[in-house]
Amino acid sequence: MITFYEFATNLFDPIHVFWEHPKTRRAVAVSQVLAFCVGLVGIELNVRGLLPPFLARITPTSHFYAINLAFTLVLVQEVVDLIFVLPCSVTKSLGKQFEVLCLILLRDAFKELVHLHEPIASADFGHVLLPMLADGVGALLVFIGLGFYYRHYRARTQGPKGPWLYPFVAYKKFLAFCLLSFFLSFGLWVGWQEVVYGQHHDFFLIFYTVLIFSDIFLVLLSHTYLPAFESIFRNSGFALSTLLIRFALAAPAYYAPLLGVCAMVLAYGVFVASDAFAKDG
């Protein structure tokens, strides 16, 4: 009889292999380029009044929204990558979350362009450039910190292993499959509500809230397999970093990049301190 661990592995691994296949990655990249081009054409048609009413209602009239669409699709890809990296080590999963944060900060910077008029007027620069600069600098600082984080990750000694590792990873694979199912189904529901009823839902903020609960679940689950003090502190410290990331995603202008940088500093500090504690032990 198949065990739960085998069931979770057989459920998750084929989907993961399909997503990581070069043809799939290429198709996703091509779809992002096409979406950007189609978005530009659709906005131009709406400006000229050539779209049918049901499409004109949901199509903006600023061409800068096509940039927002492109970066939103890139963000969708990164969030899916984040789900698939969940069964990996906590440090690798956290690194992926900081990659997503970098892209979100850059997307927020480009989103400020929608407040510009066409053609660009110098009077618009003051209330647009400062938030763009804050998000851009925040993304750069997180990216630099991520470089140090990954350098330390590659140089660290191999983590603990044992018979507990297979069931622990299997639980994480099952959780990742559940999150992926929720991501797809909820995304379709939000899209349906937007197109048919005109009701807007902040999809990513809601999904990041769900991720908070999954983070806490994984921390508590890890305690059953790694009950040592240094492991509990390390995993709990990383979970606190992810909470700061979630708060950064919902924070207003200027606070978001600041919280992102603080989360990066905390994660790197916990990483270095826990490794030093393990070596001294």
C-alpha positions as CSV (number, residue, x, y, z in Angstrom):
1,M,0.0,0.0,0.0
2,I,1.3,3.4,-0.9
3,T,2.3,5.6,2.0
4,F,1.4,9.3,2.4
5,Y,5.0,10.2,1.8
6,E,5.1,8.4,-1.5
7,F,1.7,9.9,-2.5
8,A,2.9,13.4,-1.8
9,T,6.1,12.8,-3.7
10,N,4.4,11.3,-6.7
11,L,1.9,14.2,-6.7
12,F,4.4,17.0,-6.6
13,D,7.5,15.8,-8.5
14,P,5.9,15.4,-12.0
15,I,4.5,18.9,-11.9
16,H,7.8,20.2,-10.7
17,V,9.7,18.5,-13.5
18,F,7.2,19.9,-16.1
19,W,7.6,23.5,-14.7
20,E,11.4,23.3,-14.7
21,H,11.5,21.9,-18.3
22,P,13.4,24.3,-20.7
23,K,10.4,24.2,-23.1
24,T,8.0,25.3,-20.4
25,R,10.4,28.1,-19.3
26,R,10.7,29.3,-22.8
27,A,7.0,29.2,-23.4
28,V,6.4,31.3,-20.2
29,A,9.0,33.9,-21.4
30,V,7.5,34.1,-24.8
31,S,4.0,34.6,-23.3
32,Q,5.3,37.5,-21.2
33,V,6.6,39.2,-24.4
34,L,3.3,38.6,-26.2
35,A,1.3,39.9,-23.3
36,F,3.2,43.1,-23.3
37,C,2.7,43.6,-27.0
38,V,-0.9,42.7,-26.9
39,G,-1.4,45.0,-23.9
40,L,0.1,47.9,-25.9
41,V,-2.1,47.2,-28.9
42,G,-5.2,46.8,-26.8
43,I,-4.6,50.0,-24.9
44,E,-4.1,51.9,-28.2
45,L,-7.3,50.4,-29.6
46,N,-9.2,51.5,-26.5
47,V,-7.8,55.0,-26.7
48,R,-9.1,55.2,-30.3
49,G,-12.5,53.8,-29.2
50,L,-12.2,50.6,-31.3
51,L,-12.8,48.1,-28.5
52,P,-16.2,46.6,-27.8
53,P,-17.8,47.9,-24.6
54,F,-17.1,44.8,-22.4
55,L,-13.4,45.0,-23.2
56,A,-13.2,48.8,-23.1
57,R,-14.5,48.7,-19.5
58,I,-11.5,46.6,-18.2
59,T,-8.8,48.1,-20.5
60,P,-6.9,51.2,-19.3
61,T,-6.1,54.1,-21.5
62,S,-2.5,54.7,-20.4
63,H,0.1,52.8,-22.3
64,F,2.2,52.6,-19.1
65,Y,-0.2,49.9,-17.9
66,A,1.3,47.5,-20.4
67,I,4.6,47.7,-18.4
68,N,2.6,46.9,-15.2
69,L,1.0,43.9,-17.0
70,A,4.4,42.6,-18.1
71,F,6.0,42.8,-14.6
72,T,2.9,41.3,-13.1
73,L,3.3,38.2,-15.3
74,V,7.0,38.0,-14.3
75,L,5.9,38.2,-10.7
76,V,3.4,35.3,-11.2
77,Q,6.3,33.2,-12.6
78,E,8.4,34.0,-9.6
79,V,5.6,33.2,-7.1
80,V,5.2,29.8,-8.8
81,D,8.9,29.3,-8.5
82,L,8.6,30.2,-4.9
83,I,6.0,27.5,-4.3
84,F,8.1,24.9,-6.1
85,V,11.2,25.7,-4.0
86,L,9.3,25.3,-0.8
87,P,10.3,21.6,-0.3
88,C,14.0,22.7,-0.5
89,S,16.0,23.8,2.5
90,V,14.6,26.7,4.6
91,T,17.6,28.9,3.5
92,K,17.1,28.2,-0.2
93,S,13.4,28.9,0.1
94,L,14.0,32.1,2.0
95,G,16.4,33.2,-0.7
96,K,13.8,32.7,-3.3
97,Q,11.4,34.8,-1.3
98,F,13.9,37.7,-1.4
99,E,14.2,37.3,-5.1
100,V,10.4,37.7,-5.3
101,L,10.7,40.8,-3.1
102,C,13.2,42.3,-5.4
103,L,10.9,41.9,-8.3
104,I,8.0,43.3,-6.4
105,L,9.9,46.4,-5.4
106,L,10.9,46.9,-9.1
107,R,7.3,46.3,-10.2
108,D,6.2,48.9,-7.7
109,A,8.7,51.3,-9.1
110,F,7.4,50.8,-12.6
111,K,3.8,51.0,-11.4
112,E,4.4,54.6,-10.6
113,L,4.6,55.3,-14.3
114,V,0.9,54.9,-14.6
115,H,0.5,58.2,-12.7
116,L,2.3,60.0,-15.6
117,H,0.5,61.8,-18.3
118,E,1.1,61.1,-22.0
119,P,3.3,62.7,-23.2
120,I,5.4,63.0,-20.1
121,A,5.2,66.4,-18.4
122,S,7.9,67.8,-16.1
123,A,5.3,68.7,-13.5
124,D,4.6,64.9,-12.9
125,F,8.2,64.1,-11.9
126,G,8.1,65.1,-8.2
127,H,5.3,62.8,-7.0
128,V,6.5,59.9,-9.3
129,L,10.3,59.9,-9.2
130,L,10.7,59.8,-5.4
131,P,8.7,56.7,-4.9
132,M,10.3,55.1,-7.9
133,L,13.7,55.9,-6.6
134,A,12.9,54.6,-3.1
135,D,11.6,51.3,-4.5
136,G,14.5,51.0,-6.9
137,V,17.2,51.6,-4.3
138,G,15.4,49.2,-1.9
139,A,15.4,46.5,-4.6
140,L,19.1,47.1,-5.2
141,L,20.0,46.9,-1.5
142,V,18.0,43.7,-1.1
143,F,19.7,42.3,-4.2
144,I,23.2,43.1,-2.9
145,G,22.3,41.5,0.5
146,L,21.0,38.5,-1.4
147,G,24.4,38.1,-3.1
148,F,26.1,37.9,0.3
149,Y,23.3,35.6,1.5
150,Y,23.8,33.1,-1.4
151,R,27.6,33.4,-1.1
152,H,27.4,32.3,2.5
153,Y,24.8,29.6,1.6
154,R,27.2,28.1,-1.0
155,A,30.1,28.2,1.5
156,R,28.3,26.7,4.4
157,T,28.8,23.1,5.5
158,Q,26.1,20.5,4.6
159,G,23.0,20.6,6.8
160,P,21.9,17.8,9.0
161,K,20.5,14.7,7.5
162,G,18.8,11.6,8.8
163,P,15.8,9.3,8.4
164,W,13.5,12.2,9.3
165,L,14.4,14.1,6.1
166,Y,12.3,12.1,3.7
167,P,9.0,12.5,5.6
168,F,9.7,16.1,6.4
169,V,10.3,16.9,2.7
170,A,7.2,14.9,1.7
171,Y,5.1,17.0,4.0
172,K,6.5,20.2,2.4
173,K,5.8,18.8,-1.0
174,F,2.2,18.2,-0.1
175,L,1.9,21.7,1.3
176,A,3.5,23.1,-1.9
177,F,0.9,21.2,-4.0
178,C,-1.9,22.6,-1.9
179,L,-0.5,26.1,-2.3
180,L,-0.2,25.7,-6.0
181,S,-3.7,24.5,-6.3
182,F,-5.0,27.4,-4.3
183,F,-2.8,29.9,-6.3
184,L,-4.3,28.7,-9.6
185,S,-7.9,28.3,-8.5
186,F,-8.0,31.6,-6.6
187,G,-6.3,33.4,-9.5
188,L,-9.0,32.1,-11.9
189,W,-11.7,33.2,-9.5
190,V,-10.2,36.7,-9.1
191,G,-9.8,37.0,-12.9
192,W,-13.5,36.0,-13.3
193,Q,-14.7,38.5,-10.7
194,E,-12.6,41.3,-12.4
195,V,-13.8,40.6,-15.9
196,V,-17.4,39.7,-15.3
197,Y,-18.4,41.8,-12.3
198,G,-15.8,44.5,-12.3
199,Q,-14.8,43.6,-8.7
200,H,-11.1,44.1,-7.9
201,H,-9.3,41.9,-5.4
202,D,-5.7,42.3,-4.5
203,F,-4.7,38.8,-5.4
204,F,-1.1,38.9,-4.3
205,L,-1.7,40.4,-0.9
206,I,-4.3,37.7,-0.2
207,F,-2.0,35.0,-1.3
208,Y,0.9,36.4,0.8
209,T,-1.4,36.3,3.8
210,V,-2.0,32.5,3.1
211,L,1.8,32.1,2.9
212,I,2.2,33.5,6.4
213,F,0.1,30.7,7.8
214,S,2.1,28.2,5.7
215,D,5.3,29.6,7.0
216,I,4.2,29.2,10.6
217,F,3.0,25.7,9.9
218,L,6.5,24.8,8.5
219,V,8.2,26.3,11.5
220,L,6.1,24.2,13.9
221,L,6.6,21.1,11.7
222,S,10.3,21.6,11.7
223,H,10.4,21.6,15.5
224,T,9.1,18.0,15.5
225,Y,12.1,16.9,13.4
226,L,14.8,19.4,14.6
227,P,14.1,20.1,18.2
228,A,17.6,21.4,19.0
229,F,17.8,25.0,20.3
230,E,19.9,26.3,17.4
231,S,17.6,24.7,14.8
232,I,14.5,26.2,16.5
233,F,16.1,29.7,16.7
234,R,17.3,29.5,13.1
235,N,14.0,28.4,11.6
236,S,12.0,30.9,13.8
237,G,14.4,33.7,12.8
238,F,13.9,32.9,9.2
239,A,10.1,32.8,9.7
240,L,10.3,36.3,11.2
241,S,12.2,37.5,8.1
242,T,9.4,36.1,5.9
243,L,6.8,38.0,8.0
244,L,8.7,41.2,7.5
245,I,8.7,40.4,3.7
246,R,4.9,40.0,3.9
247,F,4.5,43.3,5.7
248,A,6.7,45.0,3.2
249,L,4.4,43.8,0.4
250,A,1.4,45.5,2.1
251,A,3.3,48.6,3.3
252,P,2.8,52.1,1.8
253,A,5.4,53.9,-0.2
254,Y,8.9,54.3,1.4
255,Y,8.1,51.8,4.2
256,A,8.1,48.8,1.8
257,P,11.7,49.1,0.7
258,L,12.8,49.9,4.3
259,L,11.0,46.8,5.7
260,G,12.5,44.7,2.8
261,V,16.1,45.8,3.7
262,C,15.4,45.1,7.4
263,A,14.2,41.6,6.5
264,M,17.3,41.0,4.5
265,V,19.6,42.1,7.3
266,L,17.8,40.0,9.8
267,A,17.9,36.9,7.6
268,Y,21.6,37.2,6.9
269,G,22.3,37.8,10.6
270,V,20.4,34.8,11.6
271,F,22.1,32.7,8.9
272,V,25.6,33.8,10.0
273,A,24.9,33.5,13.7
274,S,23.3,30.1,13.5
275,D,26.2,28.7,11.5
276,A,28.7,30.2,14.0
277,F,26.8,28.6,16.8
278,A,26.8,25.2,15.1
279,K,30.6,25.4,14.5
280,D,31.3,26.4,18.1
281,G,29.1,23.5,19.3
